[in-house]
């Protein structure tokens, strides 16, 4: 089964809004064996949308459209549907009742004409009822292609995808089994890695296994994918190739990941081991804490953070010794070590993480070169420190520092769990 994704809106094309919808839709469709062959963003213009519909007509089995379903005049998707399918808009009473209740409950006012327009749908469409919003999804079929229009509001789109569209696809289409497995590698760049595993990568073609390189700061994720009749058969084939890869690059091979990022792997290890963590951040400015606290239920494992940006804060709040700073500079492994140990003590946690560095563009209070970052990880009674130089610009230094923390923490957690 093949699919295409169309996102509608001028705001997407000019960068005013970041398109996260197509990412989610693609992930969900791929997860059930529907291959996304293309995605495209188009303007809120009827003719352009029609041209795009015609491009995919009978070329794919499914076209998913998001955006352009609001109550305002610039939302043209319904008009496009009626034009393309030679249909007309009619009032759907079930949708009207739902919209009326939502407006009354959340805005405490009667329905206006724009809100009422939300209940107008093409007469021959299958309505995908939207429990969490006012704009219903619409499903229509023309010849060999199913067209599905969804609202652009992310939480509404996600509801309709998971609760309405995926069940429809599973019922109406014969789907291939699909397996994705991701290997984490560290300590080697993408080009060097590709050179080392070239023969192994070539051997995947005979098994029809697709390999994708997914580079991140300090690591490269390798995603192996295959579709077929049997999940078990495919999974076994991929596992055999992963075993070969591990023997080929043992010094860079970390393991098989079941998540989307190294951070997710770290979080999984922390949760499974019931460990707690606190952070002391200088150059990263709370970025590590923000990520850890973004998860629902984070208070179980994340106990707190001190953003000691100024040297004075490191001394007065974190208790870093003035002598240590005088002897080694505020950007040093010795200072990072005291920050990690002390924040771990302050919050009484199993793990303490600390960062101190010169993110740039000026040196600030330290003598270290711009781009220098010192990281310390304290787990139980063990502390290890590291120094890196991530260059410039400033944003790169901060991002690279955070990603390096996840990598170092991942390795230390694995060692910790093996000992215990």
C-alpha positions as CSV (number, residue, x, y, z in Angstrom):
1,X,0.0,0.0,0.0
2,X,1.3,3.4,-1.0
3,X,0.4,6.8,0.4
4,X,1.2,10.5,-0.1
5,X,0.8,13.3,2.4
6,X,-0.3,16.9,1.5
7,X,0.0,19.7,4.1
8,X,-2.0,22.8,3.2
9,X,-1.1,26.3,4.4
10,X,0.9,29.4,3.4
11,X,2.3,29.5,7.0
12,X,4.1,26.2,6.4
13,X,5.8,27.4,3.2
14,X,7.1,30.6,4.7
15,X,8.3,28.9,7.9
16,X,5.9,30.6,10.2
17,X,4.7,27.2,11.4
18,X,6.9,24.1,11.6
19,X,5.2,21.0,10.0
20,X,5.1,18.3,12.6
21,X,1.9,16.8,11.2
22,X,3.5,15.0,8.3
23,X,6.1,13.5,10.5
24,X,3.5,12.0,12.8
25,X,1.3,10.8,9.9
26,X,4.3,9.2,8.2
27,X,5.3,7.4,11.3
28,X,1.8,6.1,11.9
29,X,1.3,4.9,8.4
30,X,4.7,3.2,8.2
31,X,4.0,1.4,11.5
32,X,1.2,-0.5,9.9
33,X,2.9,-1.3,6.6
34,X,1.7,1.6,4.5
35,X,4.6,3.1,2.6
36,X,4.7,6.9,2.3
37,X,6.2,7.7,-1.1
38,X,6.0,11.4,-1.0
39,X,4.9,14.4,1.0
40,X,4.3,18.0,-0.1
41,X,3.3,21.4,1.3
42,X,1.0,23.6,-0.9
43,X,-0.6,27.0,-0.7
44,X,-4.2,27.6,0.4
45,X,-5.2,27.8,-3.3
46,X,-7.9,25.7,-4.9
47,X,-6.1,25.2,-8.2
48,X,-2.8,24.2,-6.7
49,X,-4.5,21.7,-4.4
50,X,-6.5,20.3,-7.3
51,X,-3.3,19.9,-9.3
52,X,-1.7,18.1,-6.4
53,X,-4.7,15.7,-6.1
54,X,-4.4,14.9,-9.8
55,X,-0.7,14.2,-9.4
56,X,-1.4,11.4,-7.0
57,X,-4.7,10.1,-8.4
58,X,-4.4,6.3,-9.1
59,X,-0.6,6.6,-8.4
60,X,-1.1,5.9,-4.7
61,X,-3.7,4.1,-2.7
62,X,-4.1,6.8,-0.1
63,X,-3.7,10.6,0.1
64,X,-3.8,12.2,3.5
65,X,-4.4,16.0,3.6
66,X,-4.0,18.2,6.7
67,X,-5.0,21.8,7.1
68,X,-7.5,24.2,5.5
69,X,-10.5,23.0,7.5
70,X,-11.0,25.9,9.8
71,X,-14.1,28.2,9.9
72,X,-12.3,31.2,8.2
73,X,-12.6,32.1,4.5
74,X,-9.0,31.2,3.7
75,X,-9.6,27.5,4.5
76,X,-10.4,26.0,1.1
77,X,-10.1,22.2,1.6
78,X,-13.9,21.6,1.6
79,X,-14.3,23.7,-1.5
80,X,-11.5,21.7,-3.1
81,X,-13.2,18.4,-2.2
82,X,-16.6,19.5,-3.6
83,X,-14.9,20.7,-6.8
84,X,-12.7,17.6,-7.3
85,X,-15.4,15.1,-6.5
86,X,-18.2,17.1,-8.3
87,X,-20.1,17.2,-5.0
88,X,-21.9,19.7,-2.9
89,X,-21.8,20.7,0.8
90,X,-24.6,19.6,3.1
91,X,-25.2,20.0,6.8
92,X,-24.3,17.1,8.9
93,X,-26.6,17.2,12.0
94,X,-24.3,15.0,14.2
95,X,-21.4,17.3,13.6
96,X,-23.5,20.4,14.1
97,X,-24.7,19.1,17.5
98,X,-21.1,18.3,18.5
99,X,-19.9,21.8,17.5
100,X,-22.8,23.5,19.2
101,X,-22.0,21.7,22.5
102,X,-18.2,22.5,22.3
103,X,-18.8,26.2,21.7
104,X,-21.3,26.4,24.5
105,X,-19.1,24.4,27.0
106,X,-15.7,26.1,26.2
107,X,-16.7,29.6,25.1
108,X,-20.1,30.0,26.8
109,X,-21.7,31.6,23.8
110,X,-24.1,30.6,21.0
111,X,-23.0,29.2,17.7
112,X,-22.2,31.8,15.0
113,X,-22.3,31.3,11.2
114,X,-18.6,30.5,10.9
115,X,-18.9,27.8,13.5
116,X,-21.9,26.4,11.8
117,X,-19.9,26.1,8.6
118,X,-17.8,23.5,10.3
119,X,-20.7,21.1,10.1
120,X,-21.0,21.4,6.3
121,X,-19.4,18.4,4.5
122,X,-19.5,17.0,1.0
123,X,-22.7,14.9,0.6
124,X,-21.0,11.7,-0.4
125,X,-18.1,11.8,2.1
126,X,-17.6,9.5,5.0
127,X,-17.3,11.7,8.1
128,X,-14.5,10.9,10.5
129,X,-16.0,12.2,13.7
130,X,-13.7,14.5,15.6
131,X,-14.4,14.1,19.3
132,X,-11.7,16.6,20.3
133,X,-12.4,19.5,17.9
134,X,-14.9,21.2,15.7
135,X,-13.6,20.2,12.2
136,X,-14.5,16.7,11.2
137,X,-12.3,14.6,9.0
138,X,-13.6,13.7,5.6
139,X,-12.9,10.5,3.6
140,X,-13.8,10.2,-0.1
141,X,-12.8,7.7,-2.8
142,X,-12.2,8.4,-6.4
143,X,-11.3,5.5,-8.7
144,X,-8.3,3.7,-7.1
145,X,-7.4,6.4,-4.5
146,X,-8.8,7.2,-1.1
147,X,-8.5,10.9,-0.1
148,X,-8.7,11.8,3.6
149,X,-8.8,15.4,4.8
150,X,-7.9,16.1,8.4
151,X,-7.7,19.4,10.5
152,X,-4.2,20.9,10.8
153,X,-4.4,21.3,14.6
154,X,-2.0,18.6,15.8
155,X,-3.9,17.1,18.7
156,X,-7.1,16.9,16.5
157,X,-5.1,15.4,13.6
158,X,-3.5,12.8,15.9
159,X,-6.9,11.7,17.3
160,X,-8.3,11.2,13.9
161,X,-5.3,9.3,12.6
162,X,-5.1,6.9,15.5
163,X,-8.9,6.5,16.3
164,X,-10.4,6.8,12.8
165,X,-8.0,6.5,9.9
166,X,-5.8,3.6,11.0
167,X,-8.7,1.3,11.9
168,X,-10.2,2.1,8.4
169,X,-7.0,1.3,6.6
170,X,-6.6,-2.0,8.5
171,X,-10.1,-3.0,7.6
172,X,-10.1,-1.9,4.0
173,X,-6.6,-2.8,2.8
174,X,-4.4,-5.8,2.8
175,X,-1.2,-4.7,4.5
176,X,2.3,-6.2,4.4
177,X,4.1,-7.0,7.6
178,X,6.7,-4.4,8.3
179,X,9.7,-4.4,10.7
180,X,12.0,-1.6,11.6
181,X,15.0,-2.1,13.9
182,X,17.5,0.6,14.8
183,X,21.1,0.2,15.8
184,X,23.0,2.8,17.8
185,X,26.7,3.5,16.9
186,X,29.0,6.0,18.5
187,X,32.5,7.3,18.1
188,X,32.5,7.2,14.3
189,X,31.2,9.6,11.6
190,X,28.7,8.7,9.0
191,X,31.1,8.6,6.1
192,X,33.7,6.5,7.9
193,X,31.0,4.2,9.1
194,X,29.7,3.7,5.6
195,X,33.1,2.9,4.4
196,X,33.7,0.3,7.1
197,X,30.3,-1.5,6.6
198,X,30.1,-1.2,2.8
199,X,30.2,-4.9,2.1
200,X,27.8,-5.7,4.9
201,X,25.4,-3.0,3.5
202,X,25.6,-4.5,0.0
203,X,24.7,-7.9,1.4
204,X,21.4,-6.4,2.7
205,X,20.2,-5.9,-0.9
206,X,19.9,-9.6,-1.5
207,X,17.4,-9.8,1.4
208,X,15.6,-6.7,0.3
209,X,16.4,-5.0,3.6
210,X,16.6,-1.2,3.4
211,X,19.3,0.6,5.4
212,X,19.0,4.3,6.5
213,X,21.7,6.4,8.1
214,X,20.3,8.7,10.8
215,X,23.2,10.8,12.1
216,X,23.0,12.8,15.3
217,X,25.5,14.6,17.5
218,X,28.2,12.1,18.4
219,X,26.4,9.1,17.0
220,X,24.9,7.5,13.9
221,X,21.7,5.5,14.1
222,X,21.3,2.7,11.5
223,X,17.7,1.8,10.7
224,X,17.0,-1.6,9.0
225,X,13.6,-2.0,7.5
226,X,11.8,-4.7,5.5
227,X,8.3,-5.5,4.4
228,X,6.9,-9.0,3.7
229,X,4.4,-11.6,4.6
230,X,5.6,-12.6,8.1
231,X,6.8,-10.4,10.9
232,X,8.7,-13.3,12.5
233,X,10.6,-14.2,9.4
234,X,11.6,-10.6,8.7
235,X,12.6,-10.0,12.3
236,X,14.9,-13.0,12.2
237,X,16.5,-12.0,9.0
238,X,17.2,-8.5,10.4
239,X,18.5,-9.9,13.7
240,X,21.0,-12.0,11.8
241,X,22.4,-9.0,9.9
242,X,22.6,-7.0,13.1
243,X,24.6,-9.8,14.7
244,X,27.0,-9.6,11.8
245,X,27.2,-5.8,12.2
246,X,28.1,-6.1,15.8
247,X,31.0,-8.5,15.0
248,X,32.1,-6.1,12.3
249,X,32.3,-2.9,14.3
250,X,32.3,-4.0,18.0
251,X,34.1,-0.8,19.2
252,X,31.3,1.4,17.8
253,X,28.3,-0.8,18.3
254,X,26.1,0.3,21.2
255,X,23.0,-1.8,20.8
256,X,19.5,-2.1,19.3
257,X,17.2,0.8,20.1
258,X,13.4,0.5,20.3
259,X,13.0,4.3,20.7
260,X,13.4,7.4,18.5
261,X,16.5,8.8,20.2
262,X,19.3,8.2,22.6
263,X,17.5,10.4,25.1
264,X,14.6,8.0,25.0
265,X,16.9,5.1,25.7
266,X,18.4,6.9,28.7
267,X,14.9,7.6,30.0
268,X,14.0,4.0,29.6
269,X,17.0,2.8,31.6
270,X,16.4,5.4,34.4
271,X,12.8,4.3,34.7
272,X,13.4,0.6,34.6
273,X,16.1,0.9,37.3
274,X,14.0,3.2,39.5
275,X,16.9,5.7,39.7
276,X,16.6,9.4,40.5
277,X,18.5,12.3,38.9
278,X,19.3,15.9,39.4
279,X,21.2,18.4,37.3
280,X,23.6,21.3,37.8
281,X,23.9,23.4,34.6
282,X,25.9,26.3,33.6
283,X,26.6,26.6,29.9
284,X,23.5,24.5,28.9
285,X,21.3,26.9,30.8
286,X,18.7,24.3,32.0
287,X,18.4,22.5,28.6
288,X,19.0,19.1,30.2
289,X,16.5,19.8,33.0
290,X,13.9,21.0,30.5
291,X,14.1,17.8,28.6
292,X,14.0,15.6,31.7
293,X,11.0,17.5,33.0
294,X,9.0,17.4,29.7
295,X,7.8,13.9,30.3
296,X,4.5,13.1,32.1
297,X,5.3,11.7,35.6
298,X,8.9,13.1,35.5
299,X,8.8,13.9,39.2
300,X,9.3,10.2,39.9
301,X,12.8,10.2,38.6
302,X,13.8,13.9,38.1
303,X,14.1,15.7,41.4
304,X,15.4,19.1,40.5
305,X,18.0,21.3,38.9
306,X,20.3,24.3,39.7
307,X,21.1,26.6,36.8
308,X,24.2,28.1,38.2
309,X,25.2,30.3,35.3
310,X,27.4,32.9,37.0
311,X,30.5,31.9,38.9
312,X,29.0,33.4,42.1
313,X,26.0,31.0,41.8
314,X,28.2,28.0,41.6
315,X,29.9,29.0,44.9
316,X,26.8,30.3,46.8
317,X,24.1,27.9,45.6
318,X,26.0,24.7,44.7
319,X,28.9,25.0,47.2
320,X,31.7,24.8,44.7
321,X,34.9,25.8,46.5
322,X,36.5,29.1,45.6
323,X,39.9,27.4,45.9
324,X,38.9,25.0,43.2
325,X,37.9,27.8,40.8
326,X,41.0,29.7,41.5
327,X,43.2,26.7,40.9
328,X,41.6,25.2,37.8
329,X,39.2,27.9,36.4
330,X,35.4,27.9,36.4
331,X,35.4,25.8,33.2
332,X,37.3,22.7,34.4
333,X,36.6,19.1,35.2
334,X,37.3,19.8,38.8
335,X,34.5,22.4,39.0
336,X,32.2,20.1,37.1
337,X,32.9,17.3,39.5
338,X,32.0,19.4,42.6
339,X,28.8,20.6,40.8
340,X,27.7,17.0,40.1
341,X,28.5,15.7,43.6
342,X,26.9,18.7,45.3
343,X,23.7,18.8,43.3
344,X,23.3,15.0,43.9
345,X,23.6,15.7,47.6
346,X,21.2,18.7,47.6
347,X,18.4,16.6,46.0
348,X,19.4,13.3,47.5
349,X,19.5,11.5,44.1
350,X,21.2,8.5,42.7
351,X,22.6,10.5,39.8
352,X,24.1,14.0,39.5
353,X,24.9,15.6,36.1
354,X,26.9,18.8,35.7
355,X,27.9,21.0,32.8
356,X,30.2,24.1,32.8
357,X,31.7,25.7,29.7
358,X,32.3,28.5,27.4
359,X,29.4,28.4,24.9
360,X,30.7,31.7,23.3
361,X,31.0,33.9,21.5
362,X,33.0,35.5,24.4
363,X,35.1,33.7,27.0
364,X,33.3,35.1,30.0
365,X,34.8,34.3,33.4
366,X,36.9,31.4,32.2
367,X,40.3,31.0,30.6
368,X,39.2,28.0,28.5
369,X,38.8,28.3,24.8
370,X,35.4,29.2,23.4
371,X,33.5,26.0,22.7
372,X,35.1,24.1,25.7
373,X,32.6,22.2,27.8
374,X,33.3,20.1,30.9
375,X,30.8,17.4,31.9
376,X,30.6,15.4,35.1
377,X,28.5,12.4,35.9
378,X,28.1,11.2,39.5
379,X,26.4,7.8,40.0
380,X,26.3,6.5,43.6
381,X,29.9,6.9,44.8
382,X,31.5,7.0,41.3
383,X,32.2,10.3,39.5
384,X,33.7,10.7,36.0
385,X,34.6,13.9,34.2
386,X,35.1,14.8,30.6
387,X,36.3,17.8,28.5
388,X,35.2,18.5,24.9
389,X,35.4,21.4,22.5
390,X,32.3,21.7,20.3
391,X,33.6,24.8,18.4
392,X,31.0,27.4,17.4
393,X,28.3,28.7,17.0
394,X,26.9,29.0,20.5
395,X,23.7,27.1,19.6
396,X,25.8,24.2,18.4
397,X,27.8,24.1,21.6
398,X,24.7,23.9,23.8
399,X,23.0,21.3,21.6
400,X,26.1,19.2,21.3
401,X,26.7,19.4,25.1
402,X,23.2,18.1,25.8
403,X,23.5,15.2,23.3
404,X,26.9,14.3,24.7
405,X,25.3,14.1,28.2
406,X,22.7,11.6,27.0
407,X,25.5,9.5,25.4
408,X,27.7,9.5,28.5
409,X,24.8,8.9,30.7
410,X,23.6,6.0,28.6
411,X,27.0,4.3,28.8
412,X,27.3,4.8,32.6
413,X,23.8,3.6,33.2
414,X,24.5,0.4,31.3
415,X,27.7,-0.2,33.4
416,X,25.7,0.6,36.6
417,X,22.9,-1.8,35.7
418,X,25.4,-4.6,34.9
419,X,27.1,-4.2,38.3
420,X,23.7,-4.3,40.1
